[in-house]
Amino acid sequence: MSLRFFIISFILCSLIICKTSHSKEIKSNKVIHTLTKADKKYFFKNIDARLFQYLEYFMIAGVEYDLDWRLLAAMAYQESHWNEKATSKTGVKGLMMLTKITAKEMNINDRKDPIQSITGGAKYIKLLMQRLPSRIQQPNRLWMALAAYNMGYGHLEDARVLTDRQDDNPDFWLDVKQRLPLLQNKLYHSTLKHGHARGNEAKTYVARIRAFYDILRWYYPVET
């Protein structure tokens, strides 16, 4: 049985299973409550309208890099709303909104090609997770890697240094994320190696991906 056939069969089964509805669980989920009603409505609309055409690519990348494909899909939605032609004012492009530098490092030639973009994004988040100290446990490792994906690994390390200076745990996401906004304050970032960063954006970025990821885990109850 080919991987493509398995993926298509899985998608159809998941769509049937999801109809049993996890509405009560969704309503009680605190992470999902970080999204507005409009956010959730638009997200569900795009699950039906856009996600299906990229599911196979997310699943293949998930297998290749040992990542939950639903996480990759959540990242891509936060980055581009699953729009392979997306381009920001700063020049990042594609489903996973890769910079030129990151694309080159990941051996990606066409950032707007959905397969290449998803592959590049999966490879990059995996490398960021591996780069963090081995003592950091999950899910702290994943949330920190996502913050680094958004604002750069150096700025994440600055936030961890600041967390340690303030006598909290630099290996614990709940402590580190409280220091991210301080990277915008000169009083703090002037004392750190990598300087100013939009820490509030990174904090929000991770929160939104967590919410989208949780919704996708309910919408598609089986990972692979």
C-alpha atoms as a printed R data frame, in Angstrom:
    type eleno elety resid chain resno       x      y      z
1   ATOM     1    CA   MET     A     1   0.000  0.000  0.000
2   ATOM     2    CA   SER     A     2   1.471  3.348 -1.032
3   ATOM     3    CA   LEU     A     3   1.955  6.209  1.421
4   ATOM     4    CA   ARG     A     4  -0.274  8.385 -0.775
5   ATOM     5    CA   PHE     A     5  -3.124  5.856 -0.594
6   ATOM     6    CA   PHE     A     6  -2.718  5.551  3.170
7   ATOM     7    CA   ILE     A     7  -2.823  9.326  3.623
8   ATOM     8    CA   ILE     A     8  -5.946  9.750  1.496
9   ATOM     9    CA   SER     A     9  -7.667  6.909  3.379
10  ATOM    10    CA   PHE     A    10  -6.681  8.461  6.693
11  ATOM    11    CA   ILE     A    11  -8.037 11.856  5.685
12  ATOM    12    CA   LEU     A    12 -11.406 10.395  4.747
13  ATOM    13    CA   CYS     A    13 -11.612  8.434  8.013
14  ATOM    14    CA   SER     A    14 -10.663 11.504 10.054
15  ATOM    15    CA   LEU     A    15 -13.327 13.583  8.370
16  ATOM    16    CA   ILE     A    16 -15.918 10.989  9.332
17  ATOM    17    CA   ILE     A    17 -14.647 10.709 12.921
18  ATOM    18    CA   CYS     A    18 -14.569 14.469 13.419
19  ATOM    19    CA   LYS     A    19 -18.306 14.643 12.739
20  ATOM    20    CA   THR     A    20 -18.854 13.026 16.147
21  ATOM    21    CA   SER     A    21 -17.847 16.467 17.449
22  ATOM    22    CA   HIS     A    22 -15.607 17.556 20.282
23  ATOM    23    CA   SER     A    23 -17.485 20.801 20.840
24  ATOM    24    CA   LYS     A    24 -17.653 20.431 24.624
25  ATOM    25    CA   GLU     A    25 -13.887 19.886 24.838
26  ATOM    26    CA   ILE     A    26 -13.210 22.858 22.579
27  ATOM    27    CA   LYS     A    27 -15.400 25.124 24.673
28  ATOM    28    CA   SER     A    28 -13.517 24.137 27.850
29  ATOM    29    CA   ASN     A    29 -10.018 24.524 26.407
30  ATOM    30    CA   LYS     A    30  -8.194 27.520 27.878
31  ATOM    31    CA   VAL     A    31  -5.583 27.695 25.101
32  ATOM    32    CA   ILE     A    32  -8.247 27.932 22.404
33  ATOM    33    CA   HIS     A    33  -9.882 30.768 24.319
34  ATOM    34    CA   THR     A    34  -6.887 32.930 23.345
35  ATOM    35    CA   LEU     A    35  -8.525 33.108 19.901
36  ATOM    36    CA   THR     A    36 -11.400 35.452 19.178
37  ATOM    37    CA   LYS     A    37 -14.725 34.152 17.895
38  ATOM    38    CA   ALA     A    38 -13.828 35.576 14.470
39  ATOM    39    CA   ASP     A    39 -10.424 33.811 14.565
40  ATOM    40    CA   LYS     A    40 -12.069 30.460 15.212
41  ATOM    41    CA   LYS     A    41 -14.771 30.967 12.613
42  ATOM    42    CA   TYR     A    42 -12.220 31.888  9.927
43  ATOM    43    CA   PHE     A    43  -9.967 28.999 10.922
44  ATOM    44    CA   PHE     A    44 -12.740 26.413 10.551
45  ATOM    45    CA   LYS     A    45 -13.703 27.985  7.231
46  ATOM    46    CA   ASN     A    46 -10.144 27.560  5.976
47  ATOM    47    CA   ILE     A    47  -9.897 23.995  7.228
48  ATOM    48    CA   ASP     A    48 -12.721 23.177  4.840
49  ATOM    49    CA   ALA     A    49 -11.597 25.463  2.007
50  ATOM    50    CA   ARG     A    50  -7.785 25.235  1.963
51  ATOM    51    CA   LEU     A    51  -6.207 22.637  4.226
52  ATOM    52    CA   PHE     A    52  -7.261 19.575  2.258
53  ATOM    53    CA   GLN     A    53  -5.000 20.399 -0.688
54  ATOM    54    CA   TYR     A    54  -1.902 20.435  1.560
55  ATOM    55    CA   LEU     A    55  -2.683 17.566  3.951
56  ATOM    56    CA   GLU     A    56  -0.572 15.031  2.107
57  ATOM    57    CA   TYR     A    57   2.467 17.335  2.173
58  ATOM    58    CA   PHE     A    58   2.117 18.037  5.889
59  ATOM    59    CA   MET     A    59   1.804 14.327  6.626
60  ATOM    60    CA   ILE     A    60   4.827 13.362  4.554
61  ATOM    61    CA   ALA     A    61   6.968 16.080  6.187
62  ATOM    62    CA   GLY     A    62   5.698 14.979  9.594
63  ATOM    63    CA   VAL     A    63   6.851 11.422  8.964
64  ATOM    64    CA   GLU     A    64  10.200 12.565  7.550
65  ATOM    65    CA   TYR     A    65  11.039 14.832 10.500
66  ATOM    66    CA   ASP     A    66   9.188 12.946 13.242
67  ATOM    67    CA   LEU     A    67   6.736 15.774 13.887
68  ATOM    68    CA   ASP     A    68   2.974 15.837 14.284
69  ATOM    69    CA   TRP     A    69   1.631 16.949 10.892
70  ATOM    70    CA   ARG     A    70  -1.098 18.898 12.703
71  ATOM    71    CA   LEU     A    71   1.583 21.022 14.364
72  ATOM    72    CA   LEU     A    72   3.091 21.817 10.962
73  ATOM    73    CA   ALA     A    73  -0.359 22.688  9.625
74  ATOM    74    CA   ALA     A    74  -1.001 24.969 12.615
75  ATOM    75    CA   MET     A    75   2.321 26.721 12.026
76  ATOM    76    CA   ALA     A    76   1.533 27.217  8.355
77  ATOM    77    CA   TYR     A    77  -1.876 28.659  9.150
78  ATOM    78    CA   GLN     A    78  -0.398 31.172 11.583
79  ATOM    79    CA   GLU     A    79   2.270 32.083  9.050
80  ATOM    80    CA   SER     A    80   0.247 32.346  5.838
81  ATOM    81    CA   HIS     A    81  -3.377 31.209  6.402
82  ATOM    82    CA   TRP     A    82  -2.432 28.292  4.130
83  ATOM    83    CA   ASN     A    83  -1.700 30.603  1.231
84  ATOM    84    CA   GLU     A    84   1.271 29.313 -0.757
85  ATOM    85    CA   LYS     A    85   1.628 32.674 -2.543
86  ATOM    86    CA   ALA     A    86   1.818 34.732  0.655
87  ATOM    87    CA   THR     A    87   4.563 37.377  0.848
88  ATOM    88    CA   SER     A    88   5.214 39.761  3.732
89  ATOM    89    CA   LYS     A    89   6.560 43.316  3.653
90  ATOM    90    CA   THR     A    90   9.864 41.978  4.990
91  ATOM    91    CA   GLY     A    91  10.218 39.499  2.119
92  ATOM    92    CA   VAL     A    92   9.380 36.192  3.779
93  ATOM    93    CA   LYS     A    93   7.340 33.951  1.488
94  ATOM    94    CA   GLY     A    94   5.247 30.837  1.131
95  ATOM    95    CA   LEU     A    95   3.135 28.611  3.345
96  ATOM    96    CA   MET     A    96   5.760 28.555  6.094
97  ATOM    97    CA   MET     A    97   6.947 32.122  5.406
98  ATOM    98    CA   LEU     A    98  10.644 31.299  5.141
99  ATOM    99    CA   THR     A    99  13.293 34.001  4.887
100 ATOM   100    CA   LYS     A   100  15.849 33.828  2.089
101 ATOM   101    CA   ILE     A   101  18.554 32.930  4.587
102 ATOM   102    CA   THR     A   102  16.555 30.139  6.214
103 ATOM   103    CA   ALA     A   103  15.471 28.757  2.828
104 ATOM   104    CA   LYS     A   104  19.093 28.620  1.705
105 ATOM   105    CA   GLU     A   105  20.150 26.885  4.922
106 ATOM   106    CA   MET     A   106  17.360 24.331  4.470
107 ATOM   107    CA   ASN     A   107  18.270 23.785  0.781
108 ATOM   108    CA   ILE     A   108  14.973 25.229 -0.439
109 ATOM   109    CA   ASN     A   109  15.047 26.758 -3.929
110 ATOM   110    CA   ASP     A   110  11.442 27.933 -4.334
111 ATOM   111    CA   ARG     A   111   9.823 29.301 -1.184
112 ATOM   112    CA   LYS     A   112   6.416 29.508 -2.880
113 ATOM   113    CA   ASP     A   113   6.401 25.842 -3.799
114 ATOM   114    CA   PRO     A   114   4.166 24.272 -1.107
115 ATOM   115    CA   ILE     A   115   6.110 21.016 -0.851
116 ATOM   116    CA   GLN     A   116   9.444 22.805 -0.524
117 ATOM   117    CA   SER     A   117   8.048 25.349  1.932
118 ATOM   118    CA   ILE     A   118   6.535 22.716  4.214
119 ATOM   119    CA   THR     A   119   9.688 20.622  4.032
120 ATOM   120    CA   GLY     A   120  11.841 23.646  4.832
121 ATOM   121    CA   GLY     A   121   9.654 24.717  7.738
122 ATOM   122    CA   ALA     A   122   9.571 21.198  9.189
123 ATOM   123    CA   LYS     A   123  13.325 20.820  8.894
124 ATOM   124    CA   TYR     A   124  13.920 24.220 10.494
125 ATOM   125    CA   ILE     A   125  11.632 23.730 13.511
126 ATOM   126    CA   LYS     A   126  13.184 20.306 14.068
127 ATOM   127    CA   LEU     A   127  16.689 21.816 14.015
128 ATOM   128    CA   LEU     A   128  15.635 24.510 16.487
129 ATOM   129    CA   MET     A   129  14.263 21.859 18.829
130 ATOM   130    CA   GLN     A   130  17.503 19.895 18.577
131 ATOM   131    CA   ARG     A   131  19.590 23.014 19.167
132 ATOM   132    CA   LEU     A   132  18.064 23.667 22.580
133 ATOM   133    CA   PRO     A   133  19.849 22.137 25.604
134 ATOM   134    CA   SER     A   134  19.030 18.444 25.976
135 ATOM   135    CA   ARG     A   135  17.791 18.934 29.535
136 ATOM   136    CA   ILE     A   136  14.744 20.906 28.361
137 ATOM   137    CA   GLN     A   137  11.730 18.621 28.383
138 ATOM   138    CA   GLN     A   138   8.643 18.594 26.177
139 ATOM   139    CA   PRO     A   139   6.424 20.497 25.682
140 ATOM   140    CA   ASN     A   140   8.745 23.305 26.831
141 ATOM   141    CA   ARG     A   141  11.186 22.424 24.057
142 ATOM   142    CA   LEU     A   142   8.529 22.754 21.370
143 ATOM   143    CA   TRP     A   143   7.098 26.078 22.592
144 ATOM   144    CA   MET     A   144  10.599 27.573 22.839
145 ATOM   145    CA   ALA     A   145  11.491 26.315 19.373
146 ATOM   146    CA   LEU     A   146   8.356 27.973 17.995
147 ATOM   147    CA   ALA     A   147   9.333 31.270 19.611
148 ATOM   148    CA   ALA     A   148  12.774 30.928 18.036
149 ATOM   149    CA   TYR     A   149  11.178 30.190 14.645
150 ATOM   150    CA   ASN     A   150   9.391 33.522 14.933
151 ATOM   151    CA   MET     A   151  12.040 35.857 16.363
152 ATOM   152    CA   GLY     A   152  15.324 34.008 15.988
153 ATOM   153    CA   TYR     A   153  17.210 31.576 18.197
154 ATOM   154    CA   GLY     A   154  19.510 34.261 19.585
155 ATOM   155    CA   HIS     A   155  16.616 36.296 20.937
156 ATOM   156    CA   LEU     A   156  15.113 33.206 22.543
157 ATOM   157    CA   GLU     A   157  18.435 32.594 24.273
158 ATOM   158    CA   ASP     A   158  18.409 36.203 25.474
159 ATOM   159    CA   ALA     A   159  14.983 35.612 27.012
160 ATOM   160    CA   ARG     A   160  16.301 32.502 28.735
161 ATOM   161    CA   VAL     A   161  19.311 34.438 30.063
162 ATOM   162    CA   LEU     A   162  16.980 37.105 31.396
163 ATOM   163    CA   THR     A   163  14.773 34.458 32.997
164 ATOM   164    CA   ASP     A   164  17.792 33.020 34.783
165 ATOM   165    CA   ARG     A   165  18.913 36.479 35.955
166 ATOM   166    CA   GLN     A   166  15.510 36.996 37.529
167 ATOM   167    CA   ASP     A   167  15.761 33.698 39.415
168 ATOM   168    CA   ASP     A   168  13.239 31.757 37.390
169 ATOM   169    CA   ASN     A   169  13.685 28.597 35.326
170 ATOM   170    CA   PRO     A   170  15.161 29.218 31.829
171 ATOM   171    CA   ASP     A   171  14.125 25.693 30.818
172 ATOM   172    CA   PHE     A   172  10.439 26.245 31.622
173 ATOM   173    CA   TRP     A   173   8.288 27.895 28.945
174 ATOM   174    CA   LEU     A   174   5.847 29.540 31.353
175 ATOM   175    CA   ASP     A   175   8.769 31.416 32.946
176 ATOM   176    CA   VAL     A   176  10.558 32.247 29.680
177 ATOM   177    CA   LYS     A   177   7.461 33.566 27.904
178 ATOM   178    CA   GLN     A   178   6.959 36.157 30.642
179 ATOM   179    CA   ARG     A   179  10.353 37.640 29.714
180 ATOM   180    CA   LEU     A   180   9.698 37.875 25.982
181 ATOM   181    CA   PRO     A   181   7.982 41.297 26.164
182 ATOM   182    CA   LEU     A   182  10.974 42.632 28.106
183 ATOM   183    CA   LEU     A   183  13.110 42.205 24.965
184 ATOM   184    CA   GLN     A   184  11.330 45.300 23.636
185 ATOM   185    CA   ASN     A   185  12.435 47.345 26.646
186 ATOM   186    CA   LYS     A   186  15.823 49.053 26.300
187 ATOM   187    CA   LEU     A   187  16.409 48.701 30.018
188 ATOM   188    CA   TYR     A   188  16.645 44.954 29.440
189 ATOM   189    CA   HIS     A   189  17.628 44.360 25.805
190 ATOM   190    CA   SER     A   190  20.627 46.708 26.078
191 ATOM   191    CA   THR     A   191  22.166 44.208 28.514
192 ATOM   192    CA   LEU     A   192  21.635 41.201 26.260
193 ATOM   193    CA   LYS     A   193  23.735 39.825 23.397
194 ATOM   194    CA   HIS     A   194  21.194 40.081 20.582
195 ATOM   195    CA   GLY     A   195  19.466 43.338 21.493
196 ATOM   196    CA   HIS     A   196  15.915 44.409 20.714
197 ATOM   197    CA   ALA     A   197  13.294 41.865 19.644
198 ATOM   198    CA   ARG     A   198   9.533 41.913 19.176
199 ATOM   199    CA   GLY     A   199   8.978 39.605 22.100
200 ATOM   200    CA   ASN     A   200   5.269 40.291 22.427
201 ATOM   201    CA   GLU     A   201   4.783 39.066 18.861
202 ATOM   202    CA   ALA     A   202   6.660 35.842 19.605
203 ATOM   203    CA   LYS     A   203   4.594 35.253 22.740
204 ATOM   204    CA   THR     A   204   1.350 35.728 20.798
205 ATOM   205    CA   TYR     A   205   2.693 33.648 17.902
206 ATOM   206    CA   VAL     A   206   3.243 30.610 20.119
207 ATOM   207    CA   ALA     A   207  -0.131 31.008 21.842
208 ATOM   208    CA   ARG     A   208  -1.994 31.132 18.544
209 ATOM   209    CA   ILE     A   209  -0.189 28.103 17.110
210 ATOM   210    CA   ARG     A   210  -0.991 26.161 20.270
211 ATOM   211    CA   ALA     A   211  -4.661 27.059 19.843
212 ATOM   212    CA   PHE     A   212  -4.759 26.117 16.149
213 ATOM   213    CA   TYR     A   213  -2.869 22.911 16.923
214 ATOM   214    CA   ASP     A   214  -5.363 21.940 19.620
215 ATOM   215    CA   ILE     A   215  -8.276 22.525 17.244
216 ATOM   216    CA   LEU     A   216  -6.644 20.383 14.564
217 ATOM   217    CA   ARG     A   217  -6.012 17.593 17.063
218 ATOM   218    CA   TRP     A   218  -9.755 17.509 17.725
219 ATOM   219    CA   TYR     A   219 -10.717 17.927 14.103
220 ATOM   220    CA   TYR     A   220  -8.340 15.117 13.072
221 ATOM   221    CA   PRO     A   221  -8.225 12.885 16.178
222 ATOM   222    CA   VAL     A   222  -5.602 10.471 14.838
223 ATOM   223    CA   GLU     A   223  -2.049 11.724 14.217
224 ATOM   224    CA   THR     A   224  -0.992  9.190 11.552
